[in-house]
Amino acid sequence: MDTRANTVDGVLRRSARRTPERTALVFADRSWTYRELDEATSRTAGWLRGLGVAQGDRVATYGRNSDAYVLSFLGAARIGAVHVPINYALTGEELAYLVDQSGSKVLAVDPALAGHVEALDHRPDQVVPLRDAPGSLLDAARTGEVPELDVTVEDTDLVQLLYTSGTTSKPKGAMMTHRGLVHHYVSCIHALTLEQDDDPLVCMPIYHSAGMHVFTLPYLAVGATVRMMEAPDVPEILRRIEADRIGSLFLAPTVWVPAVNHADFATRDLSSLRKAHYGASIMPGPILARLRERLPELGVYNCFGQSEIGPLATVLQPEEHDERPESCGRPVLFVELRVIDENGDDVAPGEAGEVVYRSPQLCEGYWDKPEETAEAFKDGWFHSGDLVRIDEQGFITVVDRIKDVINTGGILVASREVEDALYTHEAVAEVAVIGTPDDRWIEAVTAFVVLRPEHAADFESTALIEHARGRLAKYKVPKAVHLIEELPRNQSGKLLKRVLRDTV
């Protein structure tokens, strides 16, 4: 290995040399010191080599959060294999697509999910249990000699295929290198002020880039003790904050909302919580206000980005929330951005355009998709597909995904603007707005609304159309409002508007 190489597993190795006996990771009834976790990473790497995994081979993991999941990533990284995290909610064709498209040689599976893998027509050469079963990856990691690994891994090598959420099309595998992710970890540590004594709790899915690469690995890099939950159960999160004196917590707004509204939020001792992070979707203003009122010393961070950049691109700092509550901040340490019009020219402050990036955090492209790669990286910048506004100080505010902008009668309407107007009605719990095909208007502005339970009985959707008329220009008012019980989202909390489009 080049003595200057900076690999993902090297982040753990350095922490293990600095503080070998400090607790690194706690999951269920298991606790790992940094030395133990580093040795377990080498055992996992040796075990994968014994399964026939060579450098560049893909190793997929299909399971919920666990210490074994973390080891599957770090062990693959240590031998130069490419890790493929798979959303544990996927089954059938969606699961088969990721396994097949990635060309994974090994698939490590939680036993509870094994039936979904057995139902696939085509499976990898090796399907092995991740944990809680004889012969599992976790068993191999916990016992036996620590092998000497004769392998050369460079920081320019691929370490993960980070599949996009697939909110508008089939997921694409963003090819992440060791160098890209380590740069990203430094950006996270700097922008989110991650420190050794933060006492973080990780409960959002670590198959997703935020859970793994914004919090778990950056916190291991600074030598923190990471406590991990299998899934984001709200009462248990609140109990753990009190019992374990948790100091740092990241939740998607779809989890912050029920957490702040839960009865235990008012009664639990949450005074240890010093840092609260959110991202992936809009945080309702009233929820943020209640959170800050309950914990006035809490530092709140808005995190924005996308899988292809690690995923953190911008952060709104705690002291910036009062002045710019709708902004998602400015670029992190290793990210350069511009906001451009359709001609590729910078927009004026206050105008909307596409945000584009240059950064060592960026992926190398999309796995086995050269046309999509060329399109995304045209003109020397990565094109995000996000429509934002930028002010004179460089703060950006998200307007919409470009693909979610609605062309109604030849006029472009940002779906988020319509959503914000409908959110001001007291009966609305959640809302999503899309464009639906229309012979007259090209696309008709169409809203899908989840009502608050106390307003659900006998509520007429026409009331929301009237409400919008008082707040929006005529062409922005929804032509139809559909009342539904739940909006479709993926496990990271992102709204799946493509699913709504398929229903109309």
Secondary structure, DSSP 4 states (H G I P E B T S, - for coil): --TT---HHHHHHHHHHHSTTSEEEEETTEEEEHHHHHHHHHHHHHHHHHTT--TT-EEEEESSS-HHHHHHHHHHHHTT-EEEEE-TT--HHHHHHHHHHHT-SEEEE-GGGHHHHHT-SS--SEEEE-SSSTT-HHHHHHSS----------TTSEEEEEE---SSSS--EEEEEHHHHHHHHHHHHHHTT--TT--EEE-S-TTSHIIIIIIIHHHHHTT--EEE-SS--HHHHHHHHHHHT--EEE--HHHHHHHHHSTHHHHS--TT--EEEEESSPPPHHHHHHHHHHSTT-EEEEEEE-GGGSSEEEEE-GGGTTT-TT---EE-TT-EEEEE-TTSPBPPTT-EEEEEEE-TTS-S-BTT-HHHHHHHTGGGSEEEEEEEEE-TTS-EEEEEEGGG-EEETTEEE-HHHHHHHHHTSTTEEEEEEEEEEETTTEEEEEEEEEEPGGG-TT--THHHHHHHHTTS-GGGS-SEEEE-S---B-TTS-B-HHHHHHT-
